[in-house]
Each structure stands twice: as structure tokens, then as C-alpha cells.
């Protein structure tokens, strides 16, 4: 412990002897450092905050009818690419920064410097800030304002460019599919026209070749039914008398009634064959009228006519048999035509074994192309609605929450802190120099220093003719005053930021801001 105290006393004594050297170095370091800090240019910062988000009403309204986009992702991409080289070059061209560069190397250095000096900081998912520092407060504000304009232009241009690219691509694809669809339609129409009877119809209907067999079987069944009907009518005709005997009816009213019925039936048959002006029709009409009036009775020749009258059932059977024969002839003719048509279709089908496969391939290609074409049309319409929402209805809202203002006070450098650091550095350098000189000094300050040499020491002699106490006091007072003066100069420099700020603004022509 004694050795430590002795060593500390030695260093203190040596440092005090060299106090003026240490103080001079401290003054030199402090003055140089304070001057350098005072000459550092002021940095003014301008800041703006932007709010970017999707429209809360329009976005859900367009859901399902327009092509959606991830608005948050678009905002993040725009924020990350805001400091890209093209944007920074645009910023330089639109601000006075363009007048500060004259060479390509200087412009390249300015672009790199701006990329690090402009800060884009996201605060929330929809809010971010833009900040920039510069010795010129007006330039700092103009740079931030220009960056906001570039951001808004990029957002609008991005939507327009994406829309134009998408529309151009859809138009190209629609033209391509339209041409292919027309080609397939023409081939399909020609194929159907050539093999119209062999191909399936619409809605899954069978082809004529497939339906011809069923048609022939149906006609043959109708023919069998018609023949059976004619046979039954012929059998009934054989058992039906053609005439009815009325001799037992006498001359009573029943004979007149039968005669009137026979006359009216004959009149109907004549009207079916001739017109009302035919003489036979006129005579028969007169006979019917005479019978009804009772002028003609059942005597004489007329009575003989009443002995046998035509049987109407027999006549109807005859007509039915005739109709059945005509129907049978018609069915035979239709069956022959159907068989001939089927043979023709079978011959064509045998000559084209892959006909149905070719038709299925053409129909499948037409269906695929038609479906893709309709999907592209729907997507183009959805894209048009989405484009209108982005450009006309402001689907993405961009709002400047805090516009960039002209900064009034500098934000850098921190002169007070730097002045204190320089003061501490100057004192430290002076004290360090004094201690270094003590360490390099080979003098002996006490008897204990001599004893370390391990030599015999008889004793020590005190200094009798030393400085007087008043002289010591004046020396200490001078050192103290020099040190206080250093602290006073430090205080003066502490007040320098205010008048330095005023001088800087006056140099920029903005003295009224203070």
C-alpha cells in the first residue's frame, strides 16, 4: 500500500511540474476540436407520413365480379422499390440536386448517397414515413415532397401498366382462340354436312343410322297390324248381307221411313261426288222432298224398290277394307324407302370406319376451345371492371397524413455533446501527456526512488532555498485561472449553436424563420 502511495505521489509531483505543458495541449486540442465542431454544417430534416390502404367499401363490393389484387403486397412492393435507382434519378432531375452534379461519377455518388440518406420507415401495415436530412432546409423539404409525388405516380403508373399488359395479353389470347375456334367450327360444319346421316344429333340424340333400324321395326309392326285388320274386316264382310229385305214391312209408315232413309243416303253419296247443281243431285233432292211430303207412296214400281235396300254396315265394311289396303301399300312403300336409306348409310359407314372417332375428336376440340374462349372473355370483362375501379374509383387510397414542412431547427450535429466530448478529450490528452513525460523522466523525486537502485544511501538533504509560498500561490492561481478560462471558452462554444444556426439561415436567405 505504501508503494502505491509513493508511486501516486511521484506521478502527481511530476505531473504538477509539467502542468503548463499539459494545459497547453488541452487548450490546443479543445480549441481545434471546438472550432471543428462549430464549423460542422447544420442538418435539417423534413419528414412526411403517408397512409396507403384499400378502399373499405369498394373492395368487398367488387369481390367476385372483378379481378382482385393484394393491396397490402402492392403497398409493400412500392415502399421497398421507392429508393430504386430510376426513382432516385427522377428525384435528382426534379430537384435542385441536378445542379450540384456535373459528371457521371458525381451523379453516381449522389445516387448512392441519397439511397442511404433517404429513410422510408414502415410504421404500420398502412402507414409509413419518408425522412431526409440536408444542410439546406428548403432542399430537404423539396426532396421529401418529390418522393411523395414519385410514389403516387408509381402507384398510378403501376396500375395502368399492369392493366395495359393484361389487356394486351388477353386480346392476343382471345384473337388466337377465336381463330382456332372458327377453324374448328368450319371443319365441324363441313364434317357434319358430309356425314349428316351418320352422326349423332344435338342433345345426345342418336344418328340416322342408329335410328333407322328402330324406324324399320316400327313400320314392319304397323304393317302386320294393318294386314291383321284387313283380314278381320274381310271376314266380317263375308258374314254381312249387302241388301236388306223389306217385303214384310207392308205399306205402313215403316216402309216410307226406310224409303226416305235410302233416298237421303243416296243424296249424300251424290253430294260427295258432285255439286248441288248436278241434275242427279237436284232430282234426288226432289225425291227426298216428295217422300217427306207423302206425295210418293209405296205402290206400284216404288213398292218394288222397297222390297230390298242397301245394307249400310256392308258398305262401311267395304270402305274400311279399301282403307286398310291403301294403308298396307303405304307401309310397304315406306319400309322399302327406309331399307334403301339404311343400306346407303351402312355403305358409307363401312367406307369410314373411324367416322365417330373423328367426330368425337372434333366435337371435343370445339368444346375445349369454346370453354377457354368464354373464360377469357369473362376474365377480360372482370379486368376491365377492376381497371375502372383502380383508376376511376380510387380503389387504393393514398393520403398524406403529415405533409413535409420547412424545418426550423437543425437536428444534427449534436454540438453540445460534441463540445463536452472535445473538452474531456482535451483534458485527457493534457493529463496523458503529463503522465507520459513523468514516465519518460529519469529523475529521482525522493529517497525511496534511490533505494530502488539497491545502493547504500546515507540520507537526504532538504531543499532550503525553494520558492516562496507566495510564489507558489501565484503559480497555482495562474494555472487555475487558465483552467477556468478554458472552461469559460467551453461555455461560450456551448452557446454557439444558436448564433451559428442564425448565421446559416441568414446565408440561405431564410433569416425570417427564426
C-alpha positions in Angstrom: 0.0 0.0 0.0 2.9 2.4 0.8 4.5 1.7 -2.5 1.2 2.6 -4.3 1.0 5.9 -2.4 4.7 6.6 -3.1 4.1 5.9 -6.8 1.0 8.1 -6.9 2.8 10.9 -5.1 5.7 10.6 -7.6 3.3 10.8 -10.7 1.3 13.7 -9.1 4.5 15.6 -8.4 5.9 15.0 -11.9 2.6 16.0 -13.5 2.3 19.2 -11.5 5.8 20.1 -12.6 4.6 19.8 -16.2 1.2 21.3 -15.7 1.7 24.1 -18.2 2.7 21.7 -20.9 -0.4 19.6 -20.2 -2.6 22.7 -20.1 -1.2 24.0 -23.3 -2.0 20.7 -25.1 -5.5 20.7 -23.6 -6.0 24.2 -24.9 -4.8 23.2 -28.3 -6.9 20.1 -28.5 -10.0 21.9 -27.2 -9.7 24.9 -29.4 -9.1 22.8 -32.5 -11.9 20.4 -31.6 -14.4 23.1 -30.7 -13.6 25.0 -33.9 -14.1 21.9 -35.9 -17.5 21.1 -34.2 -18.6 24.7 -34.7 -17.8 24.5 -38.4 -19.8 21.4 -38.9 -22.8 22.2 -41.1 -26.3 22.1 -39.7 -28.5 19.2 -40.8 -32.2 19.9 -41.3 -34.7 17.0 -41.5 -38.0 17.0 -43.3 -40.5 14.2 -42.6 -43.8 13.2 -44.1 -46.2 10.4 -43.3 -48.4 8.6 -45.8 -51.4 6.4 -45.4 -52.0 3.8 -48.1 -54.8 1.2 -47.9 -57.6 -0.4 -49.9 -61.0 1.2 -50.1 -63.0 -0.5 -47.3 -66.3 -0.2 -49.3 -65.2 -0.7 -52.9 -63.0 -3.8 -52.2 -65.8 -6.0 -50.8 -68.2 -4.6 -53.4 -66.0 -5.9 -56.2 -65.4 -9.3 -54.7 -66.4 -12.0 -57.2 -67.0 -9.6 -60.1 -63.6 -8.2 -60.6 -60.1 -9.5 -60.6 -58.8 -9.0 -57.0 -55.4 -7.8 -56.1 -53.4 -8.0 -52.9 -53.3 -4.3 -52.0 -51.0 -4.8 -48.9 -48.5 -6.6 -51.1 -48.6 -3.8 -53.7 -48.0 -1.2 -51.0 -45.1 -3.1 -49.6 -43.5 -3.5 -53.0 -43.9 0.2 -53.7 -42.3 1.1 -50.4 -39.4 -1.2 -51.0 -38.8 0.0 -54.5 -39.3 3.7 -53.7 -35.5 4.1 -53.4 -34.7 2.3 -56.6 -32.2 3.8 -59.0 -34.8 5.1 -61.6 -36.7 6.8 -58.8 -33.6 8.4 -57.4 -32.5 9.6 -60.8 -36.0 11.1 -61.3 -35.7 12.8 -57.9 -32.4 14.4 -58.9 -33.9 15.6 -62.2 -36.9 17.2 -60.4 -35.0 18.9 -57.6 -32.0 21.4 -57.4 -29.8 18.4 -56.7 -29.4 18.2 -60.5 -27.4 21.4 -60.5 -24.9 20.0 -57.9 -23.5 17.3 -60.2 -21.7 17.8 -63.4 -20.1 14.5 -64.1 -21.2 10.9 -64.3 -19.1 9.9 -61.3 -20.6 12.7 -59.2 -24.1 11.7 -60.2 -23.4 8.0 -59.4 -22.0 9.1 -55.9 -25.1 11.3 -55.3 -27.4 8.4 -56.2 -25.6 6.1 -53.7 -25.6 8.8 -51.1 -29.4 9.5 -51.5 -30.1 5.8 -51.2 -28.6 5.8 -47.7 -29.8 9.3 -46.6 -33.4 9.0 -47.5 -35.2 6.8 -45.0 -38.5 5.0 -45.7 -39.8 3.6 -42.5 -43.0 1.5 -42.3 -44.8 2.3 -39.0 -47.9 0.1 -39.5 -49.3 -2.1 -42.3 -50.9 1.0 -43.9 -48.7 3.8 -42.6 -45.1 4.7 -43.4 -42.9 7.8 -43.2 -40.3 9.4 -45.5 -37.4 11.4 -44.0 -34.4 13.2 -45.4 -31.6 15.4 -44.0 -29.7 18.1 -45.7 -27.9 21.4 -44.8 -30.5 23.3 -46.9 -33.9 23.1 -45.2 -35.7 24.0 -48.4 -34.0 21.3 -50.3 -34.8 18.8 -47.6 -38.5 19.6 -47.8 -38.4 19.6 -51.6 -36.8 16.1 -51.7 -39.4 14.6 -49.4 -42.2 16.3 -51.4 -40.8 15.0 -54.6 -40.5 11.5 -53.2 -44.2 11.6 -52.3 -45.1 12.7 -55.9 -42.9 9.9 -57.3 -44.7 7.3 -55.0 -48.1 8.4 -56.1 -47.1 8.4 -59.8 -45.6 5.0 -59.4 -48.8 3.7 -57.8 -50.9 5.1 -60.6 -48.5 4.1 -63.4 -48.2 0.6 -62.0 -51.9 0.0 -62.1 -52.1 1.4 -65.6 -49.1 -0.6 -66.9 -50.4 -3.8 -65.3 -53.9 -3.2 -66.8 -52.5 -2.5 -70.3 -50.2 -5.5 -70.2 -53.1 -7.7 -69.0 -55.5 -6.3 -71.6 -52.9 -6.8 -74.4 -52.3 -10.3 -73.3 -56.0 -11.2 -73.1 -56.6 -9.6 -76.5 -53.9 -11.7 -78.1 -55.1 -14.9 -76.5 -58.7 -14.1 -77.5 -57.7 -13.5 -81.1 -55.7 -16.8 -81.1 -58.6 -18.8 -79.6 -61.1 -17.1 -81.8 -59.2 -18.1 -84.9 -58.8 -21.6 -83.7 -62.5 -21.8 -82.8 -63.5 -20.6 -86.3 -61.3 -23.2 -87.9 -62.7 -26.0 -85.8 -66.3 -24.7 -86.4 -65.7 -24.7 -90.2 -64.2 -28.3 -90.1 -67.0 -29.5 -87.9 -69.7 -27.9 -90.1 -68.2 -29.5 -93.2 -67.8 -32.8 -91.5 -71.5 -32.8 -90.4 -72.6 -31.7 -93.9 -70.7 -34.6 -95.4 -71.9 -37.3 -92.9 -75.1 -35.7 -91.8 -77.0 -39.1 -91.5 -74.2 -40.9 -89.7 -73.5 -38.5 -86.8 -75.4 -38.1 -83.5 -77.7 -35.2 -83.3 -77.9 -32.4 -80.8 -78.5 -33.1 -77.1 -77.1 -36.7 -77.4 -79.7 -37.8 -80.0 -78.9 -41.0 -82.0 -77.7 -40.8 -85.6 -79.9 -41.6 -88.6 -78.1 -44.9 -89.0 -78.8 -45.9 -85.3 -82.4 -44.8 -85.5 -83.2 -46.4 -88.9 -83.4 -49.9 -87.5 -85.9 -48.9 -84.9 -87.9 -47.0 -87.5 -88.0 -50.0 -89.8 -89.1 -52.3 -87.0 -91.9 -49.9 -86.1 -93.0 -49.8 -89.8 -93.0 -53.5 -90.0 -95.1 -53.8 -86.9 -97.6 -51.3 -88.3 -97.7 -53.4 -91.5 -98.5 -56.5 -89.6 -101.3 -54.7 -87.7 -102.7 -53.3 -90.9 -102.8 -56.8 -92.5 -104.4 -58.3 -89.5 -107.1 -55.6 -89.5 -107.8 -56.1 -93.2 -108.2 -59.9 -92.6 -110.7 -59.2 -89.8 -112.6 -56.8 -92.0 -112.8 -59.3 -94.9 -114.0 -62.0 -92.5 -116.7 -59.7 -91.2 -117.7 -58.7 -94.8 -118.3 -62.3 -95.7 -120.9 -62.6 -92.9 -122.7 -59.3 -93.6 -125.6 -59.3 -96.3 -125.2 -56.5 -98.9 -129.0 -55.9 -99.1 -131.9 -55.8 -96.5 -135.3 -57.4 -97.4 -138.4 -55.1 -96.6 -141.3 -57.1 -98.2 -142.8 -57.8 -94.8 -142.9 -54.2 -93.9 -146.2 -53.5 -96.0 -147.3 -50.0 -96.9 -147.2 -48.6 -93.4 -145.2 -45.8 -92.1 -142.1 -48.1 -91.6 -141.8 -48.6 -95.4 -141.9 -44.8 -96.0 -139.3 -44.3 -93.4 -137.0 -46.9 -95.0 -137.6 -45.4 -98.3 -136.8 -41.9 -97.0 -133.5 -43.2 -95.4 -132.5 -44.9 -98.6 -133.2 -41.7 -100.6 -131.3 -39.5 -98.1 -128.3 -41.9 -98.2 -128.2 -41.8 -101.9 -128.4 -38.0 -101.9 -125.4 -37.9 -99.6 -123.4 -40.1 -101.9 -124.3 -37.9 -104.8 -123.2 -34.7 -103.0 -119.9 -36.3 -102.2 -119.2 -36.9 -105.9 -121.0 -33.9 -107.5 -122.0 -30.3 -106.7 -125.5 -29.2 -105.7 -126.2 -28.0 -109.3 -125.8 -31.5 -110.8 -129.1 -32.8 -112.3 -128.9 -36.1 -110.4 -128.4 -34.2 -107.1 -131.4 -32.0 -107.9 -133.6 -34.9 -108.9 -132.6 -36.9 -105.7 -133.3 -33.8 -103.6 -136.8 -33.5 -105.2 -137.4 -37.2 -104.5 -136.5 -36.8 -100.8 -138.8 -33.8 -100.6 -141.6 -35.7 -102.2 -141.2 -38.7 -99.9 -141.2 -36.3 -96.9 -144.4 -34.7 -98.1 -146.2 -38.0 -98.8 -146.7 -37.4 -102.4 -144.9 -40.6 -103.3 -146.1 -43.8 -101.6 -145.1 -47.4 -101.6 -147.4 -48.5 -104.5 -146.5 -49.7 -108.0 -142.9 -49.5 -109.0 -142.0 -47.7 -105.9 -143.2 -50.5 -103.8 -140.8 -52.9 -105.6 -137.9 -50.6 -104.7 -138.8 -51.0 -101.0 -138.5 -54.8 -101.1 -134.6 -54.6 -100.9 -132.5 -51.7 -99.6 -128.6 -51.5 -99.3 -127.1 -52.6 -96.0 -125.1 -49.6 -94.6 -122.9 -51.9 -92.5 -121.8 -53.8 -95.5 -120.9 -50.6 -97.3 -118.9 -49.3 -94.3 -117.0 -52.6 -94.2 -116.1 -52.3 -97.8 -114.8 -48.8 -97.3 -112.7 -49.9 -94.3 -111.2 -52.8 -96.3 -110.3 -50.3 -99.1 -108.6 -48.0 -96.5 -106.7 -50.9 -94.9 -105.4 -51.9 -98.4 -104.2 -48.4 -99.0 -102.5 -48.3 -95.6 -100.8 -51.5 -96.3 -99.5 -50.3 -99.6 -98.2 -47.1 -97.9 -96.4 -49.0 -95.2 -94.8 -51.3 -97.7 -93.5 -48.3 -99.7 -92.2 -46.6 -96.5 -90.4 -49.8 -95.4 -88.8 -50.1 -98.8 -87.5 -46.5 -98.7 -86.2 -47.0 -95.1 -84.4 -50.2 -96.1 -82.8 -48.5 -99.0 -81.7 -45.5 -96.9 -80.3 -47.8 -94.3 -78.3 -49.7 -96.9 -76.9 -46.4 -98.2 -75.9 -45.3 -94.7 -74.3 -48.7 -93.9 -72.3 -48.5 -97.1 -71.0 -45.0 -96.1 -70.2 -46.2 -92.6 -68.3 -49.2 -93.8 -66.2 -46.9 -96.0 -65.4 -44.6 -93.0 -64.6 -46.9 -90.0 -63.2 -44.1 -87.8 -66.1 -41.7 -88.5 -67.4 -41.5 -85.0 -63.9 -41.1 -83.5 -63.2 -38.2 -85.9 -66.5 -36.6 -85.0 -65.9 -37.1 -81.3 -62.4 -35.5 -81.6 -63.7 -32.5 -83.5 -66.5 -32.1 -81.1 -64.2 -32.4 -78.1 -61.8 -29.8 -79.5 -64.6 -27.4 -80.2 -65.9 -27.8 -76.6 -62.5 -27.1 -75.1 -61.8 -24.1 -77.3 -65.3 -22.7 -76.7 -64.9 -23.0 -73.0 -61.5 -21.4 -72.9 -62.7 -18.6 -75.2 -65.7 -17.9 -72.9 -63.4 -17.9 -69.8 -61.1 -15.4 -71.4 -64.0 -13.2 -72.3 -65.2 -13.3 -68.7 -61.7 -12.5 -67.4 -61.3 -9.6 -69.7 -64.6 -8.1 -68.5 -63.5 -8.7 -64.9 -60.2 -7.0 -65.7 -62.0 -4.0 -67.2 -64.1 -3.6 -64.1 -61.0 -3.9 -61.9 -59.1 -1.3 -64.0 -62.0 1.1 -63.8 -62.1 0.6 -60.0 -58.4 1.3 -59.7 -58.3 4.4 -62.0 -61.7 6.0 -61.8 -62.9 5.0 -58.3 -59.5 5.1 -56.4 -59.5 1.6 -55.3 -56.3 2.2 -53.4 -56.5 5.3 -51.1 -53.2 7.3 -50.8 -53.5 10.1 -48.2 -50.7 12.3 -46.9 -51.2 12.4 -43.2 -48.3 14.7 -42.3 -47.1 16.8 -45.3 -43.4 17.8 -45.4 -42.8 21.1 -43.7 -39.9 23.5 -43.9 -37.7 22.6 -40.9 -37.0 25.5 -38.5 -34.3 23.9 -36.2 -31.4 21.6 -37.1 -31.5 18.0 -35.9 -27.7 17.5 -36.3 -25.0 17.6 -35.4 -25.3 17.3 -31.6 -22.9 20.2 -30.9 -23.4 20.3 -27.1 -22.5 16.7 -26.8 -19.6 17.1 -29.1 -18.3 20.2 -27.2 -18.3 18.2 -24.0 -16.6 15.3 -25.7 -13.9 17.7 -27.0 -13.4 19.2 -23.5 -13.0 15.8 -22.0 -10.7 14.7 -24.8 -8.5 17.9 -24.3 -8.2 17.4 -20.6 -7.5 13.7 -21.1 -4.8 14.5 -23.7 -3.1 17.0 -21.4 -3.2 14.7 -18.4 -2.0 11.8 -20.5 0.9 13.9 -21.9 2.0 14.9 -18.3 1.9 11.3 -17.1 3.8 10.2 -20.2 6.5 12.7 -19.6 6.7 11.6 -16.0 7.1 8.0 -17.1 9.9 9.0 -19.5 11.7 11.2 -17.0 14.7 9.6 -15.4 15.0 11.9 -12.4 14.6 10.8 -8.8 11.9 12.5 -6.9 12.5 11.0 -3.4 15.0 8.9 -1.3 12.8 5.9 -2.0 13.5 6.2 -5.7 17.2 5.9 -5.0 16.8 3.0 -2.7 15.3 1.0 -5.6 18.8 1.0 -7.1 19.9 -1.1 -4.1 22.8 1.2 -3.4 23.9 2.4 0.1 22.3 5.7 0.8 23.4 7.8 3.8 20.5 10.2 3.9 18.7 13.0 2.2 19.1 16.8 2.2 16.0 19.0 2.2 15.6 21.9 -0.2 16.2 25.1 1.8 16.3 27.7 -0.9 12.9 26.8 -2.5 10.1 29.0 -3.9 8.4 31.2 -1.5 4.8 30.4 -0.5 3.5 33.5 -2.3 5.2 32.4 -5.5 3.7 29.0 -5.2 0.3 30.6 -4.7 0.6 32.8 -7.8 1.6 29.8 -9.9 -1.3 27.8 -8.7 -3.6 30.7 -9.2 -2.4 31.3 -12.7 -2.9 27.6 -13.6 -6.4 27.8 -12.0 -7.3 30.9 -14.0 -6.0 29.3 -17.2 -8.2 26.3 -16.5 -11.2 28.4 -15.6 -10.6 30.4 -18.8 -10.7 27.1 -20.7 -14.0 26.2 -19.1 -15.3 29.7 -20.0 -14.4 29.3 -23.6 -16.2 26.0 -23.4 -19.3 27.8 -22.1 -19.0 30.2 -25.0 -18.9 27.5 -27.5 -22.0 25.9 -25.8 -24.0 29.0 -26.8 -22.6 28.9 -30.3 -25.3 26.6 -31.9 -27.9 29.3 -31.6 -26.0 32.1 -33.4 -24.4 29.6 -35.8 -28.0 28.5 -36.7 -28.9 32.1 -37.3 -25.9 32.7 -39.4 -26.6 29.6 -41.5 -30.2 30.6 -42.1 -29.1 34.1 -43.0 -26.7 32.7 -45.5 -29.5 30.7 -47.0 -31.8 33.7 -47.1 -34.2 32.2 -44.5 -33.4 34.5 -41.6 -37.1 35.3 -41.0 -37.8 31.7 -40.0 -36.1 32.2 -36.6 
